Amino acid sequence: MEVPILRQGQYLIASIQSALTDADLSHLREALIAQVGRSRCRGVIVDVTALDVMDSFAVRTLRDIAHMARLRGAETVIVGIQPDVAFAMVQLGLTLKGVATVLDLEEGLAFLDGRTKERTLEVKPKRPSGRG
Amino acid sequence: MNTKKGTTVMTRPSEGPGSGLTESSAGLLRELVAHLRQNRTQLREEWARRITRAELLTAMTEEEIFAEATAVYDNYVEALETGTFEALQAYSRRLSERIIPRGVETDEVVGIVLLLRDVLARSLFTKYQDNVEKLNRILDSYEPAANRIANTVAVGFVEERERIIRQQQEAIRELSTPVLQVRERLLILPIIGVIDPQRARQLTEQLLRAIRANRAKVVVIDVTGVAAMDSGVANHLVQTVEASRLLGATVIVTGLSPEIAQTLVTIGVDLSEMATVGDLQGGIEEAERLLADRAPPSPPMRGELPPETSR
């Protein structure tokens, strides 16, 4: 099952539509990381709303995507984790540490907007060093 | 009370055993009922008087006691006559429904029924004092029925009480976990009372659902009302915080009492991931700060609402 990867402005959106096998997940990871560089995007959104099960491999793959994308210059945010899935993950100790997660796609876009703005702000102001 | 439900049999060392007795017991019972009907007013008054003297049913006025006594008396006699207890059961259930909210206790209800039994037995003694043998036989048919009636009323009362307790427990369980929205994107979850594993789970589920339903960004969990916390509950709290983060909400825990703080550190629960603030007020202030930090990026999606400029 191929996961469609859509481009929306500066961001890539991967919307998972159904349960994925481990091979599908690996494929998704490779495709996303390849596209991040190719399209010079600043953010990646992985939408997992449709998943009602999340195993350790899936969680690890999502984490890997986030870390790899960061190395390639893009922020990653996971959106749409269901309440039940979230609690099950926590009980299994799969907490996606260091990876941003938000409620849904809308929040994800807002989050990335905020992040990229922050980053441009960090770069832009060229103040004389030192503050007093 | 050492009688079993339903089958109350009191054998007494009587002169007239077995065979002859069962033949005439129906007749004796009829005679008994006729006697009780005849002396209704007098026995009823005597009973009500003894209830007042024993200081039972203090929550009710004398007129009320008399009215209830009349109804109980009639039901009592009817149950004696027919040997069926359904009507009495139904009546005792209705009676319990009426008097439980007024604070009538189990011992009072058992007490008044036993008093009635005593009053009636006394009147039988008086009536048949010249004929001991007949008195014995009358008592043989009266006592099992009377005991069974006492049992029925008491059980009815206790069952009603238990039903009310169950109902209240249910209500408390539902009430005990309100997730409140204070303002847009900010939820408060005040936890009060003892947290057992089942309740902890329910709390988490409700919170996670509410986060999604209200699109919450920040949640303040206030544990001021929690008296004690063991490692199980503390770990559950940590898990709840983690799960909320997966839904994109930041959790602030407030109101950890000195005792709980000491316990948690002593038993070594890792709370480093958890944002904690001293009291609820501080927690809400902190939450508003977080919301203010995050607010700017969201407006442009929908054009309906202009960003709030004046207020």
Interface residues (C-beta under 8 A of the other chain):
Chain A: I78 V79 I81 P83 D84 A86 F87 M89 V90 Q91 T95 L96 T101 V102 L103 D104 E106 E107 L109 A110 F111 D113 G114 K117
Chain B: T204 E205 L208 R209 I211 R212 R215 Q239 T240 E242 A243 S244 R245 L246 L247 G248 A249 R294 P296 P297 S298 P300 M301
